[in-house]
Amino acid sequence: MDTLQDLNRKIKSAKDLLTVVRTMKSLAASNIHQYEKAVNSLQYYYRAVELGFLAMLLNHTFSIDEPESKSMVAFIFGSDQGLVGQFNDRIIDFARRVLAGRDHRKQDISFWVAGAKTADIVEESFGGYEELFLLPSSVDTITTNVQEAVLKFEARRGEYGETGLTLFYNMPVDGSLYKQEMRPLLSPDKAWLSNLEIGRWPGRSLPFYRTAWSEIFPALIGEYLFVSLFHGYAASMSAENAARLSSMHRAEKNTREMIEDLIFRHNSLRQEKIDEELLEVVSGFEALRPEEQW
């Protein structure tokens, strides 16, 4: 049975834990804001890249019925840290369901992972991974992570030839909610290019360019790859912090309930001790009082 000293120690530890939980909640809320802002800002960047493709499609006709790549990289974004609930399990289960319908005899699939916590689950689910990337510590460092991924992907294409790239990541929806997202990047899928091809230019006249199409198109592909990877990192980090904020809400509630229970037990035990001491005083007084004379 706990003594008053034990309960005091547990109350102090619980209050210290509550302070840590509150700090983590504040950090998660702050991180959500900066990553959501980055995701929203990318819409304009992505739209500019789309308009670049549209301008070229309206000025140049080429076939989009290219043969499917013989190899594909499935890039799965997870977390480096814990306290995110089912965040990693959900994105890996989603990737497993999507890839289950692929014919592995026609297309070799390799796995790239962003997030050390996710790597172990990917290894258990798919038998291993080819590349592991650490996640950015802030929005400012996403560019460095994206550049590293682009360089490694270009090196892989140089070694193995034309390679497809598909991103799997959690996307924030509302508050602490998030959903799983898949985005095929390379080669740009037919539906995406077809939608651009039938689109209308927003201005009165088409832009004019002198650089050869064979130079502009690869440059646009590079920009498309960069902005899509950046979006994957930012969206996943925003969803991760939303999941962590939700976990911290539950942890705060449970810690508060634990503190209330400990305080109640402490007060009850203290009252029992006081009652025992009073009973001992009364009993001692009764024992020392002279017997009444009848």
C-alpha positions as CSV (number, residue, x, y, z in Angstrom):
1,M,0.0,0.0,0.0
2,D,1.3,3.5,-0.9
3,T,2.3,5.8,1.9
4,L,1.8,9.5,1.9
5,Q,5.4,10.0,0.8
6,D,4.8,7.6,-2.1
7,L,1.7,9.4,-3.2
8,N,3.4,12.8,-2.9
9,R,6.2,11.5,-5.1
10,K,3.8,10.1,-7.7
11,I,1.8,13.4,-7.8
12,K,5.0,15.4,-8.4
13,S,6.0,13.0,-11.2
14,A,2.5,13.2,-12.8
15,K,2.6,17.0,-12.7
16,D,6.0,17.0,-14.3
17,L,4.7,14.7,-17.0
18,L,1.7,17.0,-17.5
19,T,4.2,19.9,-18.1
20,V,6.0,17.9,-20.7
21,V,2.7,16.9,-22.4
22,R,1.6,20.6,-22.6
23,T,5.0,21.6,-24.1
24,M,4.7,18.9,-26.7
25,K,1.2,20.0,-27.5
26,S,2.4,23.6,-28.1
27,L,5.2,22.4,-30.3
28,A,2.9,20.2,-32.3
29,A,0.4,23.0,-32.8
30,S,3.1,25.4,-33.9
31,N,4.6,22.9,-36.3
32,I,1.1,22.2,-37.8
33,H,0.7,25.8,-38.6
34,Q,4.1,26.2,-40.4
35,Y,3.7,23.0,-42.4
36,E,0.1,23.8,-43.4
37,K,1.3,27.2,-44.5
38,A,3.9,25.5,-46.7
39,V,1.4,23.1,-48.2
40,N,-1.0,26.0,-49.1
41,S,1.9,28.1,-50.6
42,L,2.8,25.2,-52.9
43,Q,-0.5,25.5,-54.7
44,Y,0.8,28.5,-56.6
45,Y,4.1,26.9,-57.3
46,Y,2.4,23.7,-58.6
47,R,0.0,25.8,-60.7
48,A,2.9,27.6,-62.3
49,V,4.4,24.2,-63.3
50,E,1.1,23.0,-64.6
51,L,0.8,26.2,-66.8
52,G,4.3,25.5,-68.1
53,F,3.3,22.1,-69.2
54,L,0.0,23.4,-70.7
55,A,1.8,26.1,-72.7
56,M,4.1,23.4,-74.2
57,L,1.2,21.1,-74.9
58,L,-0.7,23.8,-76.7
59,N,2.4,24.7,-78.8
60,H,3.8,21.3,-79.3
61,T,2.2,17.9,-80.1
62,F,3.8,14.8,-78.8
63,S,2.7,11.3,-77.8
64,I,2.0,10.5,-74.1
65,D,1.6,6.8,-74.8
66,E,5.0,5.9,-73.6
67,P,5.8,2.3,-72.4
68,E,5.5,1.7,-68.7
69,S,8.7,1.8,-66.7
70,K,10.1,-1.6,-65.9
71,S,11.0,-0.5,-62.4
72,M,9.2,1.7,-59.8
73,V,10.2,3.3,-56.6
74,A,7.5,3.5,-53.9
75,F,8.4,6.4,-51.7
76,I,6.7,6.0,-48.3
77,F,6.6,9.0,-45.9
78,G,6.3,8.2,-42.2
79,S,7.8,9.5,-38.9
80,D,11.1,9.7,-37.2
81,Q,9.5,10.0,-33.7
82,G,6.8,8.2,-31.7
83,L,3.6,9.4,-30.0
84,V,1.8,9.5,-33.4
85,G,-0.8,6.7,-32.8
86,Q,-1.5,4.6,-36.0
87,F,0.2,7.2,-38.3
88,N,2.8,4.8,-39.7
89,D,0.7,1.7,-39.8
90,R,-2.1,3.4,-41.8
91,I,0.1,4.7,-44.5
92,I,1.9,1.3,-44.9
93,D,-1.4,-0.6,-44.9
94,F,-2.6,1.9,-47.6
95,A,0.6,1.3,-49.7
96,R,0.2,-2.5,-49.3
97,R,-3.4,-2.4,-50.6
98,V,-2.5,-0.2,-53.6
99,L,0.6,-2.3,-54.5
100,A,-1.2,-5.6,-54.1
101,G,-2.8,-5.1,-57.4
102,R,0.5,-4.5,-59.3
103,D,1.9,-7.2,-61.4
104,H,5.4,-7.6,-59.9
105,R,6.5,-9.7,-62.9
106,K,6.2,-6.7,-65.2
107,Q,7.5,-4.1,-62.8
108,D,10.1,-4.4,-60.1
109,I,9.2,-2.3,-57.0
110,S,11.8,-0.9,-54.7
111,F,10.9,1.0,-51.5
112,W,12.3,4.3,-50.3
113,V,11.3,5.4,-46.8
114,A,11.3,8.8,-45.1
115,G,11.2,8.3,-41.3
116,A,13.2,6.0,-39.2
117,K,10.2,4.8,-37.2
118,T,8.5,3.7,-40.5
119,A,11.6,1.8,-41.8
120,D,11.1,-1.2,-39.5
121,I,7.5,-1.6,-40.4
122,V,8.3,-1.4,-44.1
123,E,11.0,-4.0,-43.7
124,E,8.4,-6.3,-42.0
125,S,5.7,-5.6,-44.5
126,F,7.7,-5.6,-47.8
127,G,10.9,-7.5,-46.9
128,G,13.2,-4.5,-46.9
129,Y,13.9,-1.0,-48.3
130,E,16.4,0.5,-50.6
131,E,16.9,4.0,-49.2
132,L,16.2,5.6,-45.9
133,F,15.8,9.4,-45.5
134,L,15.5,11.3,-42.2
135,L,12.7,13.8,-42.0
136,P,13.2,17.6,-41.9
137,S,13.3,19.4,-38.6
138,S,11.5,22.4,-39.9
139,V,10.0,23.8,-43.1
140,D,13.3,25.6,-43.9
141,T,15.1,22.2,-44.2
142,I,12.6,20.5,-46.5
143,T,14.4,21.8,-49.6
144,T,17.6,20.0,-48.5
145,N,15.7,16.7,-48.1
146,V,14.0,17.1,-51.4
147,Q,17.3,17.8,-53.2
148,E,18.9,14.7,-51.7
149,A,15.9,12.6,-52.8
150,V,16.0,14.1,-56.4
151,L,19.8,13.5,-56.7
152,K,19.4,9.8,-55.6
153,F,16.5,9.3,-57.9
154,E,18.4,10.7,-60.9
155,A,21.4,8.5,-60.0
156,R,19.1,5.5,-59.8
157,R,17.6,6.3,-63.2
158,G,21.1,6.6,-64.6
159,E,21.9,3.2,-63.3
160,Y,18.7,1.2,-64.0
161,G,17.1,3.2,-66.8
162,E,13.6,4.7,-66.9
163,T,12.0,4.4,-63.4
164,G,8.6,5.3,-62.1
165,L,8.1,7.1,-58.8
166,T,5.0,7.0,-56.7
167,L,4.6,8.8,-53.4
168,F,2.6,7.5,-50.4
169,Y,1.9,9.9,-47.6
170,N,-0.6,11.0,-45.0
171,M,-2.4,14.2,-45.9
172,P,-4.0,16.5,-43.2
173,V,-7.8,16.9,-43.6
174,D,-9.3,18.8,-40.7
175,G,-7.9,19.4,-37.2
176,S,-6.2,16.2,-36.0
177,L,-7.7,14.1,-38.9
178,Y,-5.7,12.9,-41.9
179,K,-6.1,10.7,-44.9
180,Q,-3.8,8.5,-47.0
181,E,-2.7,9.9,-50.4
182,M,-1.0,8.3,-53.4
183,R,0.7,10.5,-56.1
184,P,2.3,8.9,-59.2
185,L,5.1,11.3,-60.4
186,L,7.3,9.7,-63.0
187,S,6.5,9.2,-65.7
188,P,3.7,11.7,-65.6
189,D,0.5,9.7,-65.9
190,K,-1.7,9.9,-69.0
191,A,-4.7,11.2,-67.2
192,W,-2.7,14.1,-65.7
193,L,-1.2,15.1,-69.1
194,S,-4.6,14.6,-70.9
195,N,-6.3,17.0,-68.4
196,L,-3.7,19.6,-69.0
197,E,-4.0,19.1,-72.8
198,I,-7.7,20.0,-72.8
199,G,-7.2,22.9,-70.5
200,R,-7.5,26.5,-71.5
201,W,-4.8,29.0,-71.2
202,P,-5.9,31.7,-68.6
203,G,-4.6,34.6,-70.7
204,R,-5.4,36.1,-74.1
205,S,-2.2,34.9,-75.8
206,L,0.1,31.9,-75.4
207,P,3.6,32.5,-74.0
208,F,6.5,32.6,-76.4
209,Y,9.7,30.7,-75.8
210,R,12.8,30.2,-77.9
211,T,14.5,27.4,-76.0
212,A,14.1,24.0,-77.7
213,W,11.3,21.9,-76.4
214,S,13.7,19.0,-75.7
215,E,15.4,21.3,-73.1
216,I,12.3,22.9,-71.6
217,F,10.3,19.7,-71.0
218,P,13.0,17.9,-68.9
219,A,13.4,21.2,-66.9
220,L,9.6,21.2,-66.2
221,I,9.7,17.6,-65.2
222,G,12.4,18.5,-62.7
223,E,10.3,21.3,-61.3
224,Y,7.3,19.0,-61.2
225,L,9.3,16.4,-59.3
226,F,10.7,19.0,-56.8
227,V,7.3,20.6,-56.0
228,S,5.6,17.2,-55.6
229,L,8.3,15.8,-53.3
230,F,8.2,19.1,-51.3
231,H,4.4,18.7,-51.0
232,G,4.8,15.1,-49.9
233,Y,7.3,16.1,-47.1
234,A,5.3,19.1,-45.9
235,A,1.9,17.3,-46.0
236,S,3.2,14.3,-44.2
237,M,4.9,16.4,-41.5
238,S,1.7,18.4,-41.0
239,A,-0.3,15.2,-40.7
240,E,2.3,13.7,-38.3
241,N,2.1,16.7,-36.0
242,A,-1.7,16.6,-36.2
243,A,-1.6,13.0,-35.1
244,R,0.9,13.9,-32.3
245,L,-1.4,16.7,-31.1
246,S,-4.3,14.3,-30.9
247,S,-2.2,11.9,-28.9
248,M,-1.1,14.7,-26.6
249,H,-4.7,15.7,-26.1
250,R,-5.5,12.2,-24.9
251,A,-2.3,12.0,-22.8
252,E,-3.2,15.3,-21.1
253,K,-6.7,14.1,-20.3
254,N,-5.4,10.8,-18.9
255,T,-2.6,12.6,-16.9
256,R,-5.1,15.0,-15.4
257,E,-7.4,12.1,-14.4
258,M,-4.4,10.3,-12.9
259,I,-3.4,13.4,-10.9
260,E,-7.0,13.8,-9.6
261,D,-7.1,10.2,-8.6
262,L,-3.7,10.5,-6.8
263,I,-4.7,13.6,-5.0
264,F,-8.0,12.0,-3.9
265,R,-6.1,8.9,-2.6
266,H,-3.6,11.2,-0.9
267,N,-6.3,13.2,0.8
268,S,-8.2,10.1,1.8
269,L,-5.0,8.5,3.3
270,R,-4.1,11.7,5.1
271,Q,-7.6,11.9,6.6
272,E,-7.3,8.3,7.7
273,K,-4.0,9.1,9.4
274,I,-5.6,12.2,11.1
275,D,-8.5,10.1,12.3
276,E,-6.1,7.4,13.6
277,E,-4.1,10.0,15.5
278,L,-7.3,11.6,16.9
279,L,-8.5,8.2,18.0
280,E,-5.2,7.5,19.7
281,V,-5.4,10.8,21.5
282,V,-8.9,10.2,22.7
283,S,-8.1,6.6,23.6
284,G,-5.0,7.8,25.6
285,F,-7.1,10.5,27.3
286,E,-9.7,7.9,28.3
287,A,-7.1,5.6,29.6
288,L,-5.5,8.3,31.8
289,R,-8.8,9.7,33.1
290,P,-9.6,8.5,36.7
291,E,-12.5,6.2,37.0
292,E,-15.7,7.8,38.2
293,Q,-16.7,7.2,41.7
294,W,-20.2,5.8,42.1
